[in-house]
């Protein structure tokens, strides 16, 4: 049994985005049609299928605004999708990437220096478990190794 939980954006956050149709910059959500070429929905943690509509929006995956509360582009299905439920493995859509960036944050949602690193996809949960054993690390972000875009979050269980 895993000591960590991987999660996408929570349903209440996604619902608010869908209802407001505004992103973290208060800009209207952009609607696009997927060509099936690798856009990960940050709610269900599945790839957006070819022909499916999706939003591109600026998102800040933090509860407070502060210097370490990074914001960047994410993708969400336009149609309702189910919140990702962790079964102890790595979300399949993340396994098609060679490497991912993992970074630890403290309880104030600030980066814990020395925790960021590029990790082979097959080792993300094991690496996150080690980070979460550090005194100050409360949660870990999975981010794109190429673009630093937020992918998902890992918490201790």
DSSP file (Angstrom, degrees, kcal/mol; ACC not computed):
  #  RESIDUE AA STRUCTURE BP1 BP2  ACC     N-H-->O    O-->H-N    N-H-->O    O-->H-N    TCO  KAPPA ALPHA  PHI   PSI    X-CA   Y-CA   Z-CA
    1    1 A X              0   0    0      0, 0.0     2,-0.1     0, 0.0    87,-0.1   0.000 360.0 360.0 360.0 136.4    0.0    0.0    0.0
    2    2 A X        -     0   0    0      1,-0.1    87,-0.0     2,-0.1   123,-0.0  -0.409 360.0-150.2 -76.7 150.0    1.3    3.4   -1.0
    3    3 A X  S    S+     0   0    0     -2,-0.1   154,-2.0    85,-0.1     2,-0.3   0.272  78.6  65.2 -98.6   8.9    2.0    6.1    1.6
    4    4 A X  E     -A  156   0A   0    152,-0.3     2,-0.4   153,-0.2   152,-0.2  -0.889  65.5-147.9-130.4 160.6    1.1    8.8   -0.9
    5    5 A X  E     -A  155   0A   0    150,-2.8   150,-2.4    -2,-0.3     2,-0.4  -0.990   8.3-153.0-130.9 124.7   -1.9   10.0   -2.9
    6    6 A X  E     +A  154   0A   0     -2,-0.4     2,-0.4   148,-0.2    80,-0.3  -0.808  23.6 177.9 -92.6 134.0   -1.7   11.6   -6.4
    7    7 A X  E     -A  153   0A   0    146,-2.8   146,-2.5    -2,-0.4     3,-0.1  -0.992  22.6-147.2-140.1 148.1   -4.5   14.0   -7.2
    8    8 A X        -     0   0    0     35,-0.4    35,-0.3    -2,-0.4     2,-0.1  -0.147  63.0 -45.8 -87.2-167.4   -5.6   16.2  -10.0
    9    9 A X  S    S-     0   0    0     33,-3.8    -1,-0.2     1,-0.1    75,-0.2  -0.437  72.6-106.4 -63.6 135.9   -7.4   19.5   -9.5
   10   10 A X     >  -     0   0    0     -2,-0.1     4,-2.2     1,-0.1     3,-0.5  -0.253  23.9-115.2 -63.9 151.9  -10.2   19.0   -6.9
   11   11 A X  H  > S+     0   0    0      1,-0.2     4,-2.7     2,-0.2     5,-0.2   0.843 114.0  55.2 -56.8 -38.7  -13.8   18.9   -8.2
   12   12 A X  H  > S+     0   0    0      2,-0.2     4,-1.8     1,-0.2    -1,-0.2   0.864 108.7  48.4 -66.8 -34.1  -14.8   22.1   -6.4
   13   13 A X  H  > S+     0   0    0     -3,-0.5     4,-2.0     2,-0.2    -2,-0.2   0.922 113.8  46.4 -68.1 -45.2  -11.9   24.0   -8.0
   14   14 A X  H  X S+     0   0    0     -4,-2.2     4,-2.8     1,-0.2    -2,-0.2   0.898 110.3  53.5 -65.4 -40.6  -12.9   22.7  -11.5
   15   15 A X  H  X S+     0   0    0     -4,-2.7     4,-2.6     1,-0.2    -1,-0.2   0.920 108.5  49.8 -59.7 -44.1  -16.6   23.5  -10.9
   16   16 A X  H  X S+     0   0    0     -4,-1.8     4,-2.6     2,-0.2     5,-0.3   0.901 111.3  49.0 -62.3 -41.5  -15.7   27.1  -10.0
   17   17 A X  H  X S+     0   0    0     -4,-2.0     4,-2.4     2,-0.2     5,-0.4   0.935 112.7  47.6 -63.1 -46.6  -13.6   27.4  -13.2
   18   18 A X  H  < S+     0   0    0     -4,-2.8    -2,-0.2     1,-0.2    -1,-0.2   0.891 115.6  45.4 -62.3 -40.2  -16.4   26.0  -15.3
   19   19 A X  H  < S+     0   0    0     -4,-2.6    -2,-0.2    -5,-0.2    -1,-0.2   0.919 119.9  37.5 -71.8 -43.7  -19.0   28.3  -13.7
   20   20 A X  H  < S-     0   0    0     -4,-2.6    -2,-0.2    -5,-0.2    -1,-0.2   0.803  87.0-150.7 -77.9 -28.9  -17.0   31.5  -13.8
   21   21 A X     <  +     0   0    0     -4,-2.4     8,-1.7    -5,-0.3     2,-0.3   0.772  60.2 115.2  57.8  27.8  -15.4   30.7  -17.2
   22   22 A X  B     -F   28   0B   0     -5,-0.4    -1,-0.2    -6,-0.3     6,-0.2  -0.940  56.4-142.4-126.1 149.0  -12.4   32.8  -16.0
   23   23 A X    >   -     0   0    0      4,-2.3     3,-2.3    -2,-0.3    36,-0.2  -0.254  45.7 -77.5 -97.5-169.8   -8.9   31.8  -15.3
   24   24 A X  T 3  S+     0   0    0     34,-2.6    35,-0.1     1,-0.3    -1,-0.0   0.686 133.8  50.8 -65.0 -18.2   -6.5   33.0  -12.5
   25   25 A X  T 3  S-     0   0    0     33,-0.2    -1,-0.3     2,-0.1     3,-0.1   0.276 118.5-111.9 -96.8   8.8   -5.9   36.2  -14.4
   26   26 A X  S <  S+     0   0    0     -3,-2.3     2,-0.3     1,-0.3    -2,-0.1   0.792  74.2 139.2  60.0  30.0   -9.7   36.8  -14.8
   27   27 A X        -     0   0    0     31,-0.1    -4,-2.3     1,-0.1    -1,-0.3  -0.760  63.1 -95.1 -97.3 149.1   -9.3   36.2  -18.5
   28   28 A X  B     -F   22   0B   0     -2,-0.3    -6,-0.2    -6,-0.2     2,-0.1  -0.345  46.9-102.9 -60.7 143.8  -12.0   34.2  -20.4
   29   29 A X        -     0   0    0     -8,-1.7     2,-0.4   -12,-0.1    28,-0.2  -0.423  33.0-125.1 -64.9 140.8  -11.1   30.5  -20.8
   30   30 A X  E     -G   56   0C   0     26,-2.1    26,-2.0    -2,-0.1     2,-0.5  -0.767  19.9-148.4 -87.6 133.2   -9.8   29.7  -24.3
   31   31 A X  E     +G   55   0C   0     -2,-0.4     2,-0.3    24,-0.2    24,-0.2  -0.901  24.6 167.1-104.9 128.8  -11.7   26.8  -26.0
   32   32 A X  E     -G   54   0C   0     22,-2.8    22,-2.6    -2,-0.5     2,-0.5  -0.874  33.7-122.9-132.9 164.8   -9.8   24.6  -28.3
   33   33 A X  E     -G   53   0C   0     -2,-0.3    20,-0.2    20,-0.2     2,-0.1  -0.960  34.7-119.7-112.0 127.6  -10.4   21.2  -30.1
   34   34 A X        -     0   0    0     18,-3.0    17,-3.1    -2,-0.5    18,-0.1  -0.369  13.7-160.3 -70.3 138.9   -7.8   18.6  -29.4
   35   35 A X        -     0   0    0     15,-0.2    15,-0.2    16,-0.1    -1,-0.1   0.308  51.9-110.0 -92.5   5.6   -5.7   17.1  -32.2
   36   36 A X  S    S+     0   0    0     13,-0.3     2,-0.2    12,-0.2    14,-0.2   0.673  80.0 131.3  77.9  17.6   -5.1   14.2  -29.8
   37   37 A X  S    S-     0   0    0     12,-0.1    -1,-0.1     1,-0.1    12,-0.1  -0.281  82.0 -60.6-107.7  48.0   -1.4   15.2  -29.4
   38   38 A X  S    S+     0   0    0     10,-0.3     2,-0.6    -2,-0.2    -1,-0.1   0.831  70.4 151.5  97.1  33.9   -0.8   15.2  -25.7
   39   39 A X        -     0   0    0      9,-0.4     9,-3.0    35,-0.0     2,-0.5  -0.883  32.1-149.7 -98.9 119.7   -2.9   17.6  -23.7
   40   40 A X  B     -J   47   0D   0     -2,-0.6    35,-0.6     7,-0.2     2,-0.4  -0.761   9.5-135.0 -91.1 122.4   -3.4   16.3  -20.1
   41   41 A X  B  >  -h   75   0C   0      5,-2.6     4,-1.4    -2,-0.5     5,-0.3  -0.650  11.9-148.8 -72.0 126.3   -6.6   17.3  -18.3
   42   42 A X  T  4 S+     0   0    0     33,-2.3   -33,-3.8    -2,-0.4    -1,-0.1   0.435  89.9  52.4 -81.8   2.0   -5.6   18.4  -14.9
   43   43 A X  T  4 S+     0   0    0    -35,-0.3    41,-2.1    32,-0.2   -35,-0.4   0.861 123.4  20.2 -97.8 -57.1   -8.8   17.1  -13.3
   44   44 A X  T  4 S-     0   0    0     39,-0.2    41,-0.2     2,-0.2    -2,-0.2   0.584  95.1-132.9 -89.6 -10.8   -9.2   13.5  -14.5
   45   45 A X     <  +     0   0    0     -4,-1.4    48,-0.7     1,-0.3     2,-0.3   0.855  65.1 123.3  56.7  39.1   -5.4   13.2  -15.3
   46   46 A X  S    S-     0   0    0     -5,-0.3    -5,-2.6    47,-0.1    -1,-0.3  -0.900  70.5 -97.2-121.3 156.2   -6.3   11.6  -18.7
   47   47 A X  B     -J   40   0D   0     -2,-0.3     2,-0.6    -7,-0.2    -7,-0.2  -0.455  39.8-113.1 -70.1 143.9   -5.2   12.8  -22.1
   48   48 A X        -     0   0    0     -9,-3.0    -9,-0.4    -2,-0.1   -10,-0.3  -0.697  39.9-123.0 -80.4 121.4   -7.8   14.9  -23.9
   49   49 A X    >   -     0   0    0     -2,-0.6     3,-2.2     1,-0.2   -15,-0.3  -0.191  30.9 -84.2 -70.1 155.0   -9.0   12.8  -26.9
   50   50 A X  T 3  S+     0   0    0      1,-0.3   -15,-0.2   -15,-0.2    -1,-0.2  -0.329 117.3  18.1 -56.4 132.2   -8.8   13.9  -30.5
   51   51 A X  T 3  S+     0   0    0    -17,-3.1    -1,-0.3     1,-0.3     2,-0.2   0.242  95.4 125.1  87.8 -12.3  -11.8   16.0  -31.4
   52   52 A X    <   -     0   0    0     -3,-2.2   -18,-3.0   -19,-0.1    -1,-0.3  -0.575  61.4-122.6 -80.5 141.8  -12.7   16.8  -27.8
   53   53 A X  E     +G   33   0C   0     -2,-0.2    25,-1.9   -20,-0.2    26,-0.5  -0.588  35.7 176.2 -80.7 145.4  -13.0   20.4  -26.7
   54   54 A X  E     -GI  32  77C   0    -22,-2.6   -22,-2.8    23,-0.3     2,-0.4  -0.976  26.0-119.3-146.1 158.9  -10.8   21.6  -23.9
   55   55 A X  E     -GI  31  76C   0     21,-3.4    21,-1.6    -2,-0.3     2,-0.5  -0.769  12.0-157.0 -96.4 143.1   -9.9   24.8  -22.1
   56   56 A X  E     +GI  30  75C   0    -26,-2.0   -26,-2.1    -2,-0.4     2,-0.3  -0.992  32.7 156.8-110.8 129.3   -6.5   26.4  -21.9
   57   57 A X  E     - I   0  74C   0     17,-2.0    17,-2.3    -2,-0.5     2,-0.4  -0.992  47.3-106.2-151.0 155.6   -6.3   28.7  -18.9
   58   58 A X  E     - I   0  73C   0     -2,-0.3   -34,-2.6    15,-0.2     2,-0.4  -0.708  45.0-177.2 -80.1 132.6   -3.9   30.3  -16.5
   59   59 A X  E     - I   0  72C   0     13,-2.9    13,-2.2    -2,-0.4     2,-0.5  -0.991  26.1-158.9-137.8 143.4   -4.0   28.5  -13.1
   60   60 A X        -     0   0    0     -2,-0.4     2,-1.9    11,-0.2    11,-0.2  -0.941  12.5-156.3-118.3 104.3   -2.3   28.9   -9.8
   61   61 A X        +     0   0    0     -2,-0.5     2,-0.3     9,-0.5     9,-0.1  -0.185  63.6  91.3 -80.9  49.7   -2.5   25.6   -7.8
   62   62 A X  S    S-     0   0    0     -2,-1.9    -2,-0.1     7,-0.1    47,-0.0  -0.935  73.1-134.6-137.1 158.0   -2.1   27.3   -4.5
   63   63 A X  S    S+     0   0    0     -2,-0.3     2,-0.3     1,-0.1    -1,-0.1   0.679  89.4  40.5 -89.2 -18.3   -4.7   28.6   -1.9
   64   64 A X  S    S-     0   0    0     44,-0.1     2,-0.6    45,-0.1    -1,-0.1  -0.933  81.0-118.6-129.5 153.2   -2.9   31.9   -1.3
   65   65 A X        +     0   0    0     -2,-0.3     2,-0.3     3,-0.0     5,-0.1  -0.811  54.2 132.9 -90.5 125.0   -1.1   34.4   -3.4
   66   66 A X  S >  S-     0   0    0     -2,-0.6     3,-2.2     3,-0.1    -2,-0.0  -0.938  71.1 -80.8-160.9 171.0    2.5   34.8   -2.4
   67   67 A X  T 3  S+     0   0    0      1,-0.3    43,-0.0    -2,-0.3    -2,-0.0   0.761 127.0  47.4 -57.0 -27.7    5.9   34.9   -4.2
   68   68 A X  T 3  S+     0   0    0      1,-0.1     2,-1.9     2,-0.1    -1,-0.3   0.426  81.1 105.0 -93.6   1.6    6.2   31.1   -4.6
   69   69 A X    <   -     0   0    0     -3,-2.2    -1,-0.1    -9,-0.1    -7,-0.1  -0.566  62.6-162.4 -84.1  79.9    2.6   30.6   -5.9
   70   70 A X        -     0   0    0     -2,-1.9    -9,-0.5    -9,-0.1     2,-0.4  -0.261   5.4-157.1 -65.8 148.7    3.5   30.0   -9.5
   71   71 A X        +     0   0    0    -11,-0.2     2,-0.3   -10,-0.1   -11,-0.2  -0.956  23.1 145.6-125.9 145.6    0.9   30.3  -12.2
   72   72 A X  E     - I   0  59C   0    -13,-2.2   -13,-2.9    -2,-0.4     2,-0.2  -0.969  47.5 -63.3-164.6 178.5    1.0   28.7  -15.6
   73   73 A X  E     + I   0  58C   0     -2,-0.3     2,-0.3   -15,-0.2   -15,-0.2  -0.468  47.3 171.6 -76.4 142.6   -1.1   27.2  -18.3
   74   74 A X  E     - I   0  57C   0    -17,-2.3   -17,-2.0    -2,-0.2     2,-0.4  -0.899  24.1-128.1-137.7 170.9   -3.2   24.1  -17.8
   75   75 A X  E     +hI  41  56C   0    -35,-0.6   -33,-2.3    -2,-0.3     2,-0.3  -0.945  21.7 179.9-121.7 143.2   -5.8   22.2  -19.8
   76   76 A X  E     - I   0  55C   0    -21,-1.6   -21,-3.4    -2,-0.4   -35,-0.1  -0.997  34.7-105.9-138.8 142.3   -9.2   21.0  -18.7
   77   77 A X  E     - I   0  54C   0     -2,-0.3   -23,-0.3   -23,-0.2     4,-0.1  -0.390  20.1-143.8 -57.5 141.3  -11.9   19.1  -20.5
   78   78 A X  S    S+     0   0    0    -25,-1.9    -1,-0.1     2,-0.1   -24,-0.1   0.916  87.8  65.2 -71.7 -45.2  -14.9   21.3  -21.5
   79   79 A X  S    S-     0   0    0    -26,-0.5    -2,-0.1     1,-0.1   -27,-0.0  -0.462 108.1 -90.0 -73.6 150.3  -17.3   18.5  -20.8
   80   80 A X        -     0   0    0     -2,-0.1     2,-0.3   -62,-0.0    -1,-0.1  -0.334  50.5-177.2 -59.1 138.1  -17.5   17.3  -17.2
   81   81 A X        -     0   0    0     -4,-0.1     2,-0.2    -3,-0.1     3,-0.0  -0.889  30.2 -93.2-131.7 165.7  -15.1   14.5  -16.4
   82   82 A X        -     0   0    0     -2,-0.3     2,-0.1     1,-0.1     3,-0.1  -0.566  41.3-106.3 -83.5 141.5  -14.5   12.5  -13.2
   83   83 A X        -     0   0    0     -2,-0.2   -39,-0.2     1,-0.1    -1,-0.1  -0.404  46.8 -97.5 -61.7 138.4  -11.9   13.6  -10.6
   84   84 A X        -     0   0    0    -41,-2.1     2,-0.5   -75,-0.2   -76,-0.3  -0.352  35.5-155.4 -60.8 133.3   -8.9   11.3  -10.7
   85   85 A X        -     0   0    0    -41,-0.2     2,-0.3   -78,-0.1   -78,-0.1  -0.963  16.2-129.5-114.4 118.8   -8.9    8.6   -8.1
   86   86 A X        -     0   0    0     -2,-0.5     4,-0.1   -80,-0.3   -79,-0.0  -0.465  24.5-179.6 -71.0 128.1   -5.5    7.3   -7.1
   87   87 A X        -     0   0    0     -2,-0.3    -1,-0.1     2,-0.1     3,-0.1   0.212  61.5 -90.8-110.4  12.5   -5.2    3.5   -7.2
   88   88 A X  S    S+     0   0    0      1,-0.4     2,-0.1   -82,-0.1    -2,-0.1   0.331 100.2  87.3  98.0  -8.0   -1.6    3.4   -6.0
   89   89 A X  S    S-     0   0    0    -83,-0.1     2,-0.4   -87,-0.0    -1,-0.4  -0.243  88.3 -80.9-104.0-162.9    0.1    3.6   -9.4
   90   90 A X        -     0   0    0     -2,-0.1     5,-0.1    -3,-0.1    -1,-0.0  -0.887  53.6 -98.7-101.2 133.7    1.1    6.4  -11.7
   91   91 A X    >>  -     0   0    0     -2,-0.4     3,-1.9     1,-0.2     4,-0.9  -0.281  32.4-128.3 -52.0 130.6   -1.6    8.0  -13.8
   92   92 A X  G >4 S+     0   0    0      1,-0.3     3,-1.0     2,-0.2     4,-0.4   0.840 106.0  60.4 -53.2 -38.8   -1.3    6.4  -17.2
   93   93 A X  G 34 S+     0   0    0    -48,-0.7     3,-0.4     1,-0.3    -1,-0.3   0.760 104.0  51.0 -64.2 -23.7   -1.2    9.8  -19.0
   94   94 A X  G X4 S+     0   0    0     -3,-1.9     3,-1.3   -49,-0.2    -1,-0.3   0.670  95.3  71.1 -85.1 -16.5    1.9   10.7  -17.0
   95   95 A X  T << S+     0   0    0     -3,-1.0    -1,-0.2    -4,-0.9    -2,-0.2   0.622  83.4  69.8 -76.9 -10.2    3.7    7.5  -17.9
   96   96 A X  T 3  S+     0   0    0     -4,-0.4     2,-0.4    -3,-0.4    -1,-0.3   0.410  85.8  84.6 -86.1   4.9    4.1    8.6  -21.5
   97   97 A X  S <  S-     0   0    0     -3,-1.3    24,-0.3     1,-0.1     3,-0.1  -0.843  72.8-144.8-103.6 143.1    6.6   11.2  -20.4
   98   98 A X  S    S+     0   0    0     -2,-0.4    23,-1.9     1,-0.2     2,-0.3   0.928  79.9   5.7 -71.1 -45.3   10.3   10.3  -19.9
   99   99 A X  E     -B  120   0A   0     21,-0.3    46,-0.7    22,-0.1     2,-0.3  -0.957  61.7-163.3-140.0 154.1   10.9   12.6  -16.9
  100  100 A X  E     -BC 119 144A   0     19,-2.5    19,-3.4    -2,-0.3     2,-0.5  -0.951  24.7-116.9-134.4 156.2    8.9   14.8  -14.6
  101  101 A X  E     -BC 118 143A   0     42,-3.0    42,-3.1    -2,-0.3     2,-0.4  -0.833  27.4-167.0 -93.2 127.3    9.9   17.6  -12.2
  102  102 A X  E     +BC 117 142A   0     15,-2.6    15,-2.0    -2,-0.5     2,-0.4  -0.944   8.7 177.5-112.8 138.8    9.1   17.0   -8.6
  103  103 A X  E     - C   0 141A   0     38,-1.6    38,-2.6    -2,-0.4     2,-0.3  -0.992  20.3-135.6-144.4 132.5    9.2   19.8   -6.1
  104  104 A X  E     - C   0 140A   0      8,-0.4     8,-2.6    -2,-0.4     2,-0.3  -0.619  17.4-166.3 -89.4 146.6    8.4   19.9   -2.4
  105  105 A X  E     -DC 111 139A   0     34,-2.7    33,-3.4     6,-0.3    34,-1.6  -0.941  14.4-129.1-129.0 150.9    6.4   22.6   -0.6
  106  106 A X    >   -     0   0    0      4,-2.5     3,-2.2    -2,-0.3    31,-0.1  -0.256  42.6 -85.4 -90.0-177.1    5.9   23.4    3.0
  107  107 A X  T 3  S+     0   0    0     29,-0.3    30,-0.1     1,-0.3    -1,-0.1   0.697 129.7  57.3 -65.2 -18.6    2.7   24.0    4.9
  108  108 A X  T 3  S-     0   0    0      2,-0.1    -1,-0.3     3,-0.0     3,-0.1   0.260 119.7-111.3 -92.5  10.9    2.8   27.7    3.8
  109  109 A X  S <  S+     0   0    0     -3,-2.2     2,-0.4     1,-0.2    -2,-0.1   0.799  73.3 137.6  64.5  32.7    2.9   26.5    0.2
  110  110 A X        -     0   0    0    -41,-0.1    -4,-2.5   -43,-0.0    -1,-0.2  -0.851  62.4 -97.4-108.2 145.8    6.4   27.8   -0.3
  111  111 A X  B     -D  105   0A   0     -2,-0.4     2,-0.8    -6,-0.2    -6,-0.3  -0.330  28.5-137.2 -59.0 134.7    9.1   25.8   -2.1
  112  112 A X    >   -     0   0    0     -8,-2.6     3,-1.6    -6,-0.0    -8,-0.4  -0.874  29.8-124.3 -93.1 109.9   11.4   23.9    0.1
  113  113 A X  T 3  S+     0   0    0     -2,-0.8   -10,-0.0     1,-0.2    -8,-0.0  -0.219  91.5  30.2 -59.0 141.8   14.8   24.5   -1.4
  114  114 A X  T 3  S+     0   0    0      2,-0.0    -1,-0.2   -10,-0.0    -3,-0.0   0.373  97.2  90.7  92.1  -2.8   16.8   21.5   -2.3
  115  115 A X    <   +     0   0    0     -3,-1.6     2,-0.2   -11,-0.2    -2,-0.1   0.642  58.5  99.3 -99.4 -15.4   13.7   19.3   -3.1
  116  116 A X        +     0   0    0     -4,-0.2     2,-0.3   -13,-0.2   -13,-0.2  -0.503  46.2 140.0 -77.2 138.0   13.3   20.1   -6.8
  117  117 A X  E     -B  102   0A   0    -15,-2.0   -15,-2.6    -2,-0.2     2,-0.4  -0.950  53.5-103.4-171.7 153.1   14.6   17.6   -9.3
  118  118 A X  E     -B  101   0A   0     -2,-0.3     2,-0.4   -17,-0.2   -17,-0.2  -0.703  43.1-172.3 -82.1 128.9   14.0   15.8  -12.6
  119  119 A X  E     -B  100   0A   0    -19,-3.4   -19,-2.5    -2,-0.4     5,-0.1  -0.972  29.3-108.2-128.6 135.3   12.8   12.3  -11.9
  120  120 A X  E >   -B   99   0A   0     -2,-0.4     3,-2.5   -21,-0.2   -21,-0.3  -0.383  36.9-117.8 -58.2 139.9   12.2    9.3  -14.3
  121  121 A X  G >  S+     0   0    0    -23,-1.9     3,-1.6     1,-0.3     4,-0.3   0.843 112.0  58.5 -51.2 -41.7    8.5    8.7  -14.6
  122  122 A X  G 3  S+     0   0    0      1,-0.3    -1,-0.3   -24,-0.3     4,-0.2   0.636 108.6  47.8 -67.8 -11.0    8.7    5.2  -13.1
  123  123 A X  G <> S+     0   0    0     -3,-2.5     4,-2.6     1,-0.1    -1,-0.3   0.292  77.4 104.2-109.9   9.5   10.2    6.6   -9.9
  124  124 A X  H <> S+     0   0    0     -3,-1.6     4,-2.6    -4,-0.2     5,-0.2   0.909  83.3  44.4 -65.3 -41.5    7.9    9.6   -9.2
  125  125 A X  H  > S+     0   0    0     -4,-0.3     4,-2.4     2,-0.2    -1,-0.2   0.938 115.3  48.2 -68.2 -43.8    6.0    8.0   -6.3
  126  126 A X  H  > S+     0   0    0      2,-0.2     4,-1.5     1,-0.2    -2,-0.2   0.915 114.4  46.5 -60.3 -43.7    9.1    6.6   -4.7
  127  127 A X  H  X S+     0   0    0     -4,-2.6     4,-2.2     1,-0.2    -1,-0.2   0.907 111.0  52.0 -66.8 -41.6   10.9    9.9   -5.0
  128  128 A X  H  X S+     0   0    0     -4,-2.6     4,-2.8    -5,-0.3    -2,-0.2   0.897 105.3  55.8 -61.8 -40.2    7.8   11.8   -3.6
  129  129 A X  H  X S+     0   0    0     -4,-2.4     4,-0.6     1,-0.2    -1,-0.2   0.892 108.1  48.7 -59.5 -39.4    7.7    9.5   -0.6
  130  130 A X  H >< S+     0   0    0     -4,-1.5     3,-0.8     1,-0.2     4,-0.4   0.913 111.6  48.8 -66.4 -42.3   11.3   10.4    0.2
  131  131 A X  H >< S+     0   0    0     -4,-2.2     3,-1.6     1,-0.2     6,-0.3   0.909 107.1  55.5 -63.0 -41.1   10.6   14.1   -0.1
  132  132 A X  H 3< S+     0   0    0     -4,-2.8    -1,-0.2     1,-0.3    -2,-0.2   0.643  97.9  63.9 -69.9 -13.2    7.5   13.8    2.1
  133  133 A X  T << S+     0   0    0     -3,-0.8    -1,-0.3    -4,-0.6    -2,-0.2   0.625  80.9 101.7 -81.7 -13.9    9.7   12.3    4.8
  134  134 A X  S X  S-     0   0    0     -3,-1.6     3,-0.8    -4,-0.4    -3,-0.0  -0.468  84.7-117.6 -71.2 143.9   11.6   15.5    5.1
  135  135 A X  T 3  S+     0   0    0      1,-0.2    -1,-0.1    -2,-0.1    -4,-0.0   0.849 107.2  35.8 -51.2 -45.8   10.6   17.7    8.1
  136  136 A X  T 3  S+     0   0    0    -30,-0.1     2,-0.5   -29,-0.0   -29,-0.3   0.583  89.6 103.4 -92.4  -9.1    9.3   20.7    6.2
  137  137 A X    <   +     0   0    0     -3,-0.8   -31,-0.3    -6,-0.3     3,-0.1  -0.637  32.5 165.4 -83.7 120.4    7.8   19.1    3.1
  138  138 A X        -     0   0    0    -33,-3.4    18,-0.6    -2,-0.5     2,-0.3   0.741  67.2  -4.3-100.7 -31.6    3.9   19.0    3.3
  139  139 A X  E     -CE 105 155A   0    -34,-1.6   -34,-2.7    16,-0.1     2,-0.4  -0.967  62.2-133.3-156.6 167.2    3.1   18.2   -0.3
  140  140 A X  E     -CE 104 154A   0     14,-2.6    14,-3.0    -2,-0.3     2,-0.4  -0.971  11.0-143.2-129.3 139.2    4.8   17.7   -3.7
  141  141 A X  E     -CE 103 153A   0    -38,-2.6   -38,-1.6    -2,-0.4     2,-0.6  -0.843   7.8-146.2 -98.3 141.0    4.0   19.0   -7.1
  142  142 A X  E     +CE 102 152A   0     10,-2.9     9,-3.0    -2,-0.4    10,-1.5  -0.940  31.8 174.3 -98.2 124.9    4.5   17.0  -10.3
  143  143 A X  E     -CE 101 150A   0    -42,-3.1   -42,-3.0    -2,-0.6     7,-0.2  -0.896  38.9 -87.6-131.1 159.3    5.4   19.4  -13.0
  144  144 A X  E  >  -C  100   0A   0      5,-2.5     4,-1.7    -2,-0.3   -44,-0.2  -0.471  27.5-147.2 -64.5 131.5    6.5   19.1  -16.6
  145  145 A X  T  4 S+     0   0    0    -46,-0.7    -1,-0.2    -2,-0.2   -45,-0.1   0.785  97.9  43.9 -69.6 -26.9   10.3   18.7  -16.9
  146  146 A X  T  4 S+     0   0    0    -47,-0.2    -1,-0.2     1,-0.1   -46,-0.0   0.879 132.6  12.9 -85.3 -40.4   10.3   20.7  -20.1
  147  147 A X  T  4 S-     0   0    0      2,-0.1    -2,-0.2     0, 0.0     3,-0.1   0.476  89.2-123.6-120.9  -5.3    8.0   23.6  -19.4
  148  148 A X     <  +     0   0    0     -4,-1.7     2,-0.1     1,-0.2    -3,-0.1   0.585  54.9 158.4  69.8  12.4    7.5   23.5  -15.6
  149  149 A X        -     0   0    0      1,-0.1    -5,-2.5    -6,-0.1    -1,-0.2  -0.430  49.3-104.2 -70.0 140.0    3.7   23.3  -16.1
  150  150 A X  E     + E   0 143A   0     -7,-0.2    -7,-0.2   -77,-0.2    -1,-0.1  -0.422  44.5 167.5 -62.7 132.5    1.7   22.0  -13.1
  151  151 A X  E     -     0   0A   0     -9,-3.0     2,-0.3     1,-0.5    -8,-0.2   0.745  56.1 -36.8-112.0 -51.1    0.6   18.4  -13.7
  152  152 A X  E     - E   0 142A   0    -10,-1.5   -10,-2.9  -144,-0.1    -1,-0.5  -0.938  53.2-109.5-165.8 178.2   -0.7   17.0  -10.4
  153  153 A X  E     -AE   7 141A   0   -146,-2.5  -146,-2.8    -2,-0.3     2,-0.4  -0.934  15.1-153.7-127.1 147.7   -0.1   17.0   -6.6
  154  154 A X  E     +AE   6 140A   0    -14,-3.0   -14,-2.6    -2,-0.3     2,-0.3  -0.990  17.4 177.2-124.2 127.7    1.2   14.3   -4.3
  155  155 A X  E     -AE   5 139A   0   -150,-2.4  -150,-2.8    -2,-0.4   -16,-0.1  -0.874  33.5-104.9-122.7 156.1    0.2   14.3   -0.6
  156  156 A X  E      A    4   0A   0    -18,-0.6  -152,-0.3    -2,-0.3  -153,-0.1  -0.492 360.0 360.0 -72.7 152.5    1.0   11.9    2.3
  157  157 A X              0   0    0   -154,-2.0  -153,-0.2    -2,-0.1    -1,-0.1   0.374 360.0 360.0-113.5 360.0   -1.9    9.6    3.3
